């Protein structure tokens, strides 16, 4: 959680590391030093040998120094001889002794008279690997009761550290602020963290499960929510637990080693909204893989742990709990599968056609926090597009097949392009394209006497006029919409091809839409009733989505025209058809049921009055 100053500076620690390497090199080059301790390769060979020095490496000494921490000349400090004939980095002078003081400071002693042997033992190693401790780390200042204690975990402990104090300090500690540091002492600057009091109980904490907090990490405050108090990990000692486990708003879990405002404090930031609601269908990561289920609880407490969701699984009816609201544990069930034809929205080109190439694409971004990208779509122009949200504003189902270059002049392709232009609100472009096609067809019909060709061109012209009516409807030009549909109806009635019933249905349905938009419920109802008969003719009486939708809309028109009984019957029939085809939880079915209930409720209130 913290990034603070450390007791020994990085430069001192790294220079000691270099000295150790140089000493090893020196051992290979020289053997004249009495106890085998090689000198730096750049030191003068005229230095006195270590046999001239009375204090061997590892000797416990007291140091009298006027400069040591600003103390008086009579002030004594204890330490351990850590090296001989070491060069000072500050001025390049060679010191006979390098003494590692019991408070962790390195001292270069230039006079043997400044040292004398002592019986004061080195700091005793009393804590074992894995022990939770806190240390006072202060560089260049006196330690006081106000000096901050930094929590951490011991990862190395050397009981015979004084034999080679630089290579093997008493402890290596992994501090909770993110760094691993050696700790030389003194003993009163390290203490064990006891989570439990003498009675074996954990003390009272400032925050509880579910509280909003901010945690200090990486030099900034990160908001989150407490999901567990007195959290434990396997590496903790039996009597230790961290005060809090926190689920960050960014999606990760951390624990707070201390219950103080330097580590964790109350947050006033609002929590992020959960992605799912009660009753939503999802799939969860369980032992056997990804399985579907339904959200049964939100913000649920299970034991001492708070979970964002409780999910009832479809395959066994049991409950599981998602520890975190991200795609690593719980995902939305996607609407499309690989190979489906779709339309995707892009800021540059608007709606474009393509095919789903991959679903649930892992995001390699380090900041994705466990989220996945729903779709990778290969567009018809062979570009790739990553769709980051599975909703109709970004991606929707398309009935338009992939069109080859040879097919790009067909009626179907013209319709696809016009619909895309409408979706992108490029009405002038759509109208210009269709008007060109319409004029070509009119010219061909006028100037050709072949009955077969004229019949075919009339079919094409009626199609283009229907497409044009869609453009006028989208742009709000209702009179132009009516003119296009009237001409299309005349052309359709003149033809005798097999597709005539389908085109009559298309034109009649659009005339019903025009009448509805124009507020003419009587004509809208007349065209809708005709459209129902045409749907049954073209489908040979079979259920279809179009029939169900038409029955519901026609039923509402009958109710509006005071033919309530017929209207409710049509609505009920339409709801039944869509329910069988799409399921009772289909959005259109649910909405139609709600509207049906409102009409019935209004009828009962009217009867009561």
C-alpha positions in Angstrom: 0.0 0.0 0.0 2.9 2.4 0.6 5.9 3.6 -1.2 8.0 5.4 1.4 11.7 5.9 2.1 13.8 2.9 3.1 16.4 2.5 5.8 19.3 1.9 3.5 19.3 3.8 0.3 19.3 2.1 -3.1 22.7 3.4 -3.9 24.2 2.0 -0.7 22.6 -1.4 -1.3 23.7 -1.5 -4.9 27.2 -0.4 -4.1 27.5 -3.2 -1.5 26.4 -5.6 -4.2 29.1 -4.3 -6.5 31.7 -4.6 -3.7 30.7 -8.2 -3.1 31.3 -8.9 -6.8 34.6 -7.1 -6.8 35.7 -9.0 -3.7 35.0 -12.2 -5.5 37.1 -11.0 -8.5 39.8 -10.0 -6.1 39.9 -13.5 -4.6 40.8 -14.9 -8.0 43.6 -12.3 -8.6 45.3 -12.0 -5.2 45.9 -14.3 -2.2 48.1 -12.1 -0.1 45.3 -10.9 2.2 45.6 -12.7 5.4 42.1 -14.2 5.8 41.3 -14.6 2.2 39.3 -11.4 1.9 40.2 -10.0 -1.5 40.4 -6.3 -2.1 38.8 -4.2 -4.8 40.5 -4.6 -8.1 41.2 -0.9 -8.3 42.7 -0.5 -4.8 46.4 0.2 -4.4 48.6 -2.8 -3.8 50.5 -0.8 -1.2 47.7 -1.0 1.3 48.5 -2.8 4.5 47.5 -6.4 4.7 44.6 -7.5 6.9 47.1 -9.2 9.2 48.1 -5.7 10.3 44.5 -5.0 11.5 43.5 -6.2 14.9 39.8 -6.6 14.2 38.9 -9.4 11.9 35.7 -9.4 9.8 32.8 -10.5 12.0 34.3 -8.9 15.2 31.9 -7.1 17.4 33.1 -3.6 18.1 32.2 -0.3 19.7 32.7 2.8 17.6 33.7 6.2 19.0 33.0 8.8 16.3 32.4 12.5 16.4 30.4 12.3 13.2 28.3 9.3 13.9 24.7 10.6 13.8 25.9 13.9 15.3 26.6 12.4 18.7 29.2 13.6 21.0 32.7 12.1 21.1 31.9 10.1 24.2 28.9 8.5 22.5 29.5 4.7 21.9 27.7 2.6 19.3 28.0 -1.1 18.6 28.4 -2.8 15.2 30.1 -5.6 13.3 33.3 -5.4 11.2 32.0 -6.1 7.7 35.0 -5.5 5.5 38.7 -4.3 5.3 40.3 -1.7 3.1 37.2 -0.3 1.5 37.1 2.7 -0.8 34.7 5.5 0.2 32.4 6.4 -2.6 32.2 10.1 -1.5 35.9 11.0 -1.7 37.7 7.9 -2.9 39.7 7.4 0.3 40.6 3.9 1.5 39.3 3.0 5.0 40.8 0.1 7.0 37.4 -0.9 8.3 33.9 -1.0 7.1 31.6 -1.4 10.1 28.0 -2.3 9.8 26.3 -0.6 12.8 23.5 -2.3 14.7 21.1 0.4 13.5 21.8 -0.6 9.9 24.1 2.3 8.9 27.4 1.6 7.2 30.4 3.4 8.7 34.0 3.7 7.3 36.5 3.8 10.2 39.9 5.3 9.3 41.5 4.9 12.7 41.9 1.7 14.6 41.8 3.8 17.8 38.1 4.6 17.0 37.2 0.9 17.5 37.4 -1.4 20.5 36.1 -4.9 20.8 32.9 -5.4 22.7 31.0 -8.3 24.3 27.7 -6.8 23.3 26.1 -9.5 21.1 24.8 -8.8 17.7 21.1 -8.5 17.1 19.5 -11.9 17.9 17.4 -13.4 15.1 14.1 -14.3 16.9 11.6 -14.3 14.1 11.2 -17.1 11.6 10.4 -17.0 7.8 6.8 -16.2 7.2 6.4 -14.1 10.4 4.5 -10.9 10.0 6.5 -8.0 11.4 6.7 -4.2 11.2 9.9 -2.2 11.1 10.9 1.4 11.6 12.7 2.6 8.5 14.3 6.0 8.8 17.3 7.2 7.0 19.5 10.0 8.4 17.2 10.9 11.3 16.7 9.9 14.9 14.2 7.2 15.6 11.4 8.4 17.9 7.9 7.2 18.9 6.5 9.1 16.0 8.6 7.3 13.4 6.4 5.2 11.1 6.2 1.4 11.3 6.1 -0.4 8.0 4.4 -3.9 7.9 5.8 -6.8 6.0 6.6 -10.5 5.9 10.0 -12.1 6.7 11.2 -14.1 3.7 14.8 -14.8 4.9 16.2 -15.2 8.4 20.0 -15.7 9.1 20.9 -16.7 12.7 24.6 -16.5 12.0 24.4 -13.3 10.1 27.4 -11.6 11.8 29.9 -14.0 10.1 29.3 -12.2 6.8 26.9 -9.3 7.6 26.7 -7.7 4.2 26.0 -10.9 2.3 23.6 -12.3 4.9 21.7 -9.6 6.9 19.6 -10.8 9.9 16.4 -10.5 7.9 15.1 -10.0 4.4 11.6 -8.5 4.6 9.0 -8.2 1.9 7.3 -5.0 2.9 3.6 -4.4 2.1 4.4 -1.3 0.2 5.9 -3.5 -2.6 9.6 -3.8 -2.0 12.0 -6.5 -0.5 14.7 -5.0 1.7 17.4 -6.3 4.1 17.0 -5.4 7.7 20.1 -5.2 10.0 18.6 -3.8 13.1 18.6 -2.7 15.8 16.3 -5.1 17.6 14.0 -2.4 19.0 13.1 -1.4 15.4 11.4 -4.6 14.5 8.4 -6.2 16.2 5.9 -8.9 15.5 2.4 -8.0 14.4 -0.2 -9.6 16.6 -3.6 -9.6 15.1 -5.2 -11.2 18.1 -5.2 -9.9 21.6 -4.2 -12.0 24.7 -7.7 -13.4 24.8 -7.4 -14.8 21.3 -9.9 -12.4 19.8 -9.3 -9.9 16.9 -9.7 -6.3 17.9 -12.6 -4.1 16.7 -12.1 -2.5 13.2 -13.2 0.8 11.9 -15.0 -0.6 8.8 -17.3 -3.5 8.1 -18.1 -5.7 5.2 -19.7 -3.7 2.3 -18.2 -0.3 3.4 -16.8 1.9 0.7 -13.1 2.7 1.2 -10.0 4.0 -0.6 -6.7 2.2 -0.4 -3.3 3.7 -0.9 -1.3 1.9 -3.5 1.2 2.9 -6.2 1.3 6.4 -4.9 -2.5 7.0 -5.3 -5.8 6.3 -3.6 -7.9 3.6 -5.3 -11.6 3.2 -4.4 -13.1 -0.2 -3.5 -15.4 -2.1 -1.2 -14.6 -4.3 1.8 -15.6 -7.9 1.1 -14.1 -9.6 4.2 -12.6 -8.6 7.5 -9.7 -10.4 9.2 -8.6 -11.9 5.9 -6.1 -14.7 5.9 -3.7 -16.3 3.3 -1.8 -19.5 3.5 1.6 -17.8 4.1 0.2 -16.0 7.2 1.2 -17.3 10.6 -1.6 -18.9 12.6 -2.2 -15.8 14.8 -2.2 -13.3 12.0 -4.8 -11.9 9.7 -5.0 -8.8 7.6 -7.8 -6.4 8.8 -9.5 -6.1 5.4 -9.8 -7.7 2.0 -10.9 -5.1 -0.5 -12.4 -5.5 -4.0 -11.2 -2.6 -6.0 -13.5 -0.8 -8.4 -11.0 -1.7 -11.1 -11.7 -5.4 -10.5 -8.8 -6.7 -8.5 -8.5 -8.0 -4.9 -6.0 -6.6 -2.3 -5.7 -6.7 1.4 -5.0 -3.9 3.8 -2.2 -4.8 6.3 -3.1 -2.1 8.7 -6.3 -0.4 9.9 -5.1 3.2 9.8 -5.6 6.2 7.5 -2.2 5.8 5.9 -3.4 2.5 4.4 -7.1 2.7 4.1 -9.7 5.4 4.7 -13.4 6.0 4.1 -14.4 6.8 0.5 -17.2 9.1 -0.5 -17.0 8.0 -4.2 -20.2 6.2 -5.4 -19.8 2.5 -6.2 -19.8 1.3 -9.8 -23.0 0.0 -11.1 -23.3 -3.8 -11.3 -23.7 -5.2 -14.8 -26.6 -7.6 -14.1 -30.0 -7.4 -12.4 -32.1 -10.0 -10.6 -33.4 -12.5 -13.1 -30.8 -11.9 -15.7 -29.5 -15.0 -17.5 -25.8 -15.4 -17.3 -23.1 -18.0 -17.5 -20.6 -18.6 -14.7 -17.2 -20.1 -14.4 -17.4 -23.3 -12.3 -15.2 -26.3 -11.9 -16.5 -28.0 -15.0 -16.2 -24.9 -17.2 -18.8 -22.3 -18.2 -22.4 -23.1 -17.2 -25.6 -21.1 -17.5 -27.6 -19.8 -14.6 -29.8 -17.0 -13.4 -29.1 -14.1 -11.0 -30.9 -14.9 -7.8 -29.2 -12.5 -5.3 -27.3 -9.2 -5.5 -24.8 -8.0 -2.9 -25.2 -11.3 -1.0 -23.3 -12.1 2.2 -22.1 -15.8 2.3 -20.4 -16.6 5.6 -18.1 -13.6 6.3 -17.6 -12.7 2.6 -19.6 -10.3 0.5 -20.3 -11.3 -3.1 -21.8 -9.2 -5.9 -24.0 -12.0 -7.2 -25.6 -15.3 -6.1 -26.4 -17.4 -9.1 -28.7 -20.4 -9.3 -27.2 -22.8 -11.8 -29.4 -24.4 -14.5 -27.7 -27.8 -14.6 -28.0 -28.7 -10.9 -30.1 -26.0 -9.2 -27.4 -25.2 -6.7 -26.1 -21.7 -5.8 -22.7 -20.4 -6.7 -21.3 -17.0 -5.8 -19.3 -14.7 -8.2 -16.5 -13.2 -6.2 -16.1 -10.3 -8.7 -18.2 -8.5 -11.2 -16.1 -9.1 -14.3 -15.9 -11.5 -17.2 -13.3 -13.7 -15.5 -16.1 -15.1 -13.3 -19.5 -14.2 -14.8 -20.5 -13.3 -18.3 -23.5 -12.2 -20.3 -24.9 -14.9 -22.6 -24.2 -13.5 -26.0 -27.0 -13.2 -28.6 -24.9 -14.2 -31.6 -22.7 -17.2 -32.4 -19.9 -17.7 -34.8 -21.0 -17.5 -38.4 -24.1 -15.3 -37.8 -24.7 -12.5 -40.2 -24.8 -9.1 -38.4 -24.7 -5.4 -38.9 -22.2 -3.4 -36.9 -22.1 0.3 -36.2 -18.8 2.2 -36.8 -18.2 5.9 -36.2 -16.6 6.2 -39.6 -19.0 4.3 -41.9 -22.1 3.9 -39.8 -23.8 0.5 -40.1 -21.8 -2.1 -42.0 -22.4 -5.8 -42.9 -20.3 -8.7 -41.7 -20.1 -12.1 -40.1 -19.2 -13.1 -36.6 -15.7 -14.7 -36.7 -15.1 -15.2 -33.0 -17.0 -14.7 -29.7 -15.7 -13.9 -26.2 -12.4 -12.5 -27.4 -9.8 -12.2 -24.6 -8.6 -8.6 -24.3 -4.7 -8.5 -24.0 -4.8 -5.0 -22.6 -3.2 -4.9 -19.1 -6.0 -2.5 -18.0 -8.9 -4.6 -19.1 -9.5 -5.9 -15.6 -10.7 -9.3 -16.7 -13.2 -8.1 -19.3 -13.7 -9.8 -22.6 -14.7 -8.4 -26.0 -18.0 -10.0 -27.1 -17.3 -10.3 -30.8 -14.7 -10.2 -33.5 -16.6 -9.6 -36.8 -15.2 -10.0 -40.3 -16.8 -7.3 -42.5 -17.8 -7.9 -46.1 -14.9 -5.7 -47.2 -12.6 -8.2 -45.4 -11.7 -5.7 -42.6 -12.0 -6.9 -39.0 -14.0 -5.1 -36.3 -14.0 -5.8 -32.5 -17.5 -5.2 -31.1 -17.2 -4.2 -27.4 -20.8 -4.3 -26.4 -23.6 -6.8 -27.1 -26.5 -4.5 -27.6 -28.5 -3.1 -30.6 -26.7 0.2 -30.6 -23.5 -1.7 -31.6 -24.5 -4.9 -33.3 -27.7 -6.4 -34.6 -28.9 -9.4 -36.6 -29.0 -9.1 -40.4 -30.9 -11.2 -42.9 -28.8 -9.9 -45.7 -26.5 -12.5 -47.1 -22.9 -11.8 -48.1 -23.1 -10.3 -51.6 -20.6 -11.1 -54.3 -19.5 -8.6 -56.9 -21.7 -10.3 -59.5 -24.7 -9.8 -57.3 -24.2 -6.2 -56.5 -26.6 -4.9 -59.1 -29.4 -7.2 -57.9 -32.6 -5.9 -56.3 -31.7 -7.5 -53.0 -28.3 -5.7 -52.9 -30.0 -2.4 -53.7 -32.4 -3.0 -50.8 -29.5 -3.8 -48.5 -27.6 -0.6 -49.4 -30.7 1.5 -49.1 -31.4 0.1 -45.6 -27.8 0.8 -44.6 -28.1 4.4 -45.8 -31.4 4.8 -43.9 -29.7 3.4 -40.7 -27.0 6.0 -41.1 -29.6 8.7 -41.7 -28.2 9.4 -45.2 -31.6 9.9 -46.7 -30.5 12.0 -49.7 -28.0 9.4 -50.8 -30.5 6.6 -50.5 -33.1 8.6 -52.4 -30.7 9.5 -55.2 -29.6 5.9 -55.6 -33.2 4.6 -55.8 -34.5 7.4 -58.0 -31.8 6.5 -60.6 -32.9 2.8 -60.6 -36.6 3.9 -60.8 -36.0 6.1 -63.8 -34.1 3.4 -65.6 -37.0 0.9 -65.0 -39.6 3.4 -66.1 -37.7 4.2 -69.3 -37.3 0.5 -70.1 -41.0 -0.2 -69.7 -42.0 2.8 -71.8 -39.6 2.0 -74.7 -39.9 -1.8 -74.9 -42.8 -3.8 -76.4 -41.7 -7.2 -75.2 -44.4 -8.4 -72.8 -42.0 -10.8 -71.0 -39.4 -8.0 -70.4 -42.0 -5.5 -69.4 -43.5 -7.9 -66.8 -40.0 -8.4 -65.3 -39.3 -4.7 -65.2 -42.6 -4.0 -63.5 -41.7 -6.3 -60.7 -38.3 -4.6 -60.3 -39.9 -1.2 -60.4 -42.4 -2.1 -57.7 -39.6 -3.3 -55.5 -37.6 -0.1 -56.0 -40.8 2.0 -55.2 -41.3 0.0 -52.0 -37.7 0.7 -51.0 -38.2 4.4 -51.8 -41.3 4.4 -49.5 -39.0 3.2 -46.6 -36.7 6.2 -47.3 -39.6 8.6 -47.3 -41.0 7.1 -44.1 -37.6 7.4 -42.3 -37.2 11.0 -43.4 -40.8 11.9 -42.5 -42.0 12.6 -46.1 -45.4 10.8 -45.7 -47.0 12.2 -48.8 -44.1 11.0 -51.0 -44.3 7.7 -49.1 -48.0 7.3 -50.1 -47.3 8.2 -53.8 -44.6 5.6 -54.0 -46.8 2.9 -52.5 -49.8 3.7 -54.7 -47.7 3.3 -57.8 -46.2 0.1 -56.4 -49.7 -1.3 -55.7 -50.8 -0.6 -59.3 -47.8 -2.3 -60.8 -48.2 -5.3 -58.5 -51.8 -5.8 -59.4 -50.9 -5.8 -63.1 -48.5 -8.7 -62.7 -49.2 -12.4 -62.6 -45.9 -13.9 -61.4 -45.5 -16.3 -58.5 -44.2 -13.6 -56.2 -47.3 -11.4 -56.6 -48.9 -12.4 -53.1 -45.6 -11.6 -51.4 -45.3 -8.2 -53.0 -49.0 -7.5 -52.3 -48.3 -8.3 -48.7 -45.3 -6.0 -48.6 -47.2 -3.0 -50.2 -50.3 -3.6 -48.1 -48.3 -3.7 -44.8 -46.5 -0.5 -45.8 -49.9 1.2 -46.6 -51.1 0.2 -43.1 -48.0 1.8 -41.6 -48.6 4.9 -43.6 -52.2 5.2 -42.4 -51.1 4.7 -38.8 -48.4 7.4 -39.0 -51.1 9.7 -40.6 -53.5 9.0 -37.7 -56.0 7.2 -40.0 -56.9 4.2 -37.8 -59.8 3.1 -40.0 -57.6 2.7 -43.1 -54.7 1.3 -41.0 -57.1 -1.4 -39.7 -58.4 -2.2 -43.2 -54.9 -2.6 -44.6 -53.8 -4.6 -41.6 -56.7 -7.1 -41.9 -55.9 -7.5 -45.6 -52.2 -8.1 -44.6 -53.2 -10.9 -42.2 -55.1 -12.7 -45.0 -52.1 -12.3 -47.3 -49.6 -13.7 -44.7 -51.8 -16.8 -44.2 -51.9 -17.2 -48.0 -48.2 -17.0 -48.5 -47.3 -19.2 -45.5 -50.2 -21.7 -46.2 -51.6 -21.1 -42.7 -48.4 -21.9 -40.8 -47.3 -19.8 -37.8 -44.7 -17.2 -38.5 -43.1 -14.3 -36.7 -44.7 -11.8 -39.2 -48.2 -13.3 -38.6 -47.8 -13.0 -34.8 -46.6 -9.4 -35.0 -49.4 -8.4 -37.4 -52.1 -10.0 -35.2 -50.8 -8.1 -32.2 -50.7 -4.7 -34.0 -54.1 -5.3 -35.7 -55.6 -6.3 -32.4 -54.5 -2.9 -30.9 -56.0 -1.1 -33.8 -59.3 -3.0 -33.3 -59.3 -2.0 -29.6 -58.6 1.7 -30.7 -61.6 1.4 -33.1 -63.9 0.2 -30.3 -63.8 -3.4 -31.4 -62.3 -4.6 -28.1 -63.3 -8.2 -28.2 -61.9 -8.9 -31.6 -58.8 -6.9 -30.8 -58.1 -8.8 -27.6 -58.6 -12.1 -29.4 -56.1 -11.1 -32.1 -53.6 -9.9 -29.6 -53.9 -13.2 -27.6 -53.5 -15.2 -30.8 -50.4 -13.2 -31.8 -48.9 -13.5 -28.3 -49.4 -17.3 -28.4 -47.7 -17.5 -31.8 -44.7 -15.5 -30.8 -44.4 -17.3 -27.5 -44.2 -20.6 -29.3 -41.7 -19.3 -31.8 -39.5 -17.1 -29.7 -40.2 -18.1 -26.1 -42.2 -16.5 -23.3 -39.3 -14.3 -22.2 -38.9 -12.7 -25.7 -38.9 -8.9 -25.3 -41.7 -8.4 -27.8 -43.8 -11.1 -26.1 -43.3 -9.6 -22.7 -44.2 -6.1 -23.9 -47.3 -7.4 -25.7 -48.4 -9.3 -22.6 -48.0 -6.2 -20.5 -50.1 -4.1 -23.0 -52.8 -6.8 -23.1 -53.0 -6.8 -19.3 -53.3 -3.0 -19.3 -56.2 -3.1 -21.8 -58.0 -5.8 -19.8 -57.4 -3.9 -16.5 -58.8 -0.7 -18.1 -61.9 -2.7 -19.2 -62.5 -4.0 -15.7 -62.2 -0.5 -14.2 -64.7 0.8 -16.8 -67.1 -2.0 -15.9 -66.8 -1.1 -12.2 -67.6 2.5 -12.9 
